[in-house]
């Protein structure tokens, strides 16, 4: 059992939603998405953290849109946090970014490709903020115990571990639902990234593709395993999104999916 942004996360607790667009496209866009998601989660009585990146440092192509960068991105996220009244999750890629991001974000995320970077995990943990460790596409679920221990031994027990599929190359990801059970059996607070898990890495030449239609399939299965949190990328117009549009859900799709997940969790005796 852990606490994230004042919400208890773990067995028999209400599902935590981490959701938002993949990357900051503009201040106005971020605000619209945060307001819509807050309204939906208030309606559904769902604990919620707004996620959005100021920089996508691992894009396929050097010419792909990355975001506004640290300074402008944090300014936008801080404004949205204060004016809309939402908790903020964003990712960090280098240790020097951590103290700056910690001034704004309530949850700091370690990206999947960096989940073994000890100095980064320790720096994030020492902020005292919530920690979301994305499980690397190349890492077994058991190995994430060691990654989580790096944060815990640095003095931070508020650690969430997020499954996002495994990659064998060839432009695809595979989700093994046993991974979620293994993470839970290790005593880790477990999240499922339903949208990145349908990503098709580098499948569209200079950018990644995705199979949005499979998001509900995987998310329902993850709910049946008993996840503690759900991570989802949401965009008002996925076809026009500047990053990961093929993976992103519309607001309507997200609402429908959450209602299905609630039904599954109720059948299992969860909140």
Secondary structure, 3 states (H helix, E strand, C coil): CEEECCEEECCCCCCEEEEECCECCCHHHHHHHHHHHHHHHHHHCCEEEEECECCCCCCCCCCCCCCCCHHHHHHHHHHHHHHHHCCEEEEECCHHHHHHHHCCCCEEEECHHHCCCHHHHHHHHCCCCEEEEECCCCCCHHHHHHHHHHHHHCCCCCEEEEECCEECCCCCEECCCHHHHHHHHCCCEEEEECCHHHEECCCCCCCCEECHHHHHHHHHHHHHHCCCEEEEEECCCHHHCCCCHHHCECHHHHHHHHHHHHHHHHHCCCC
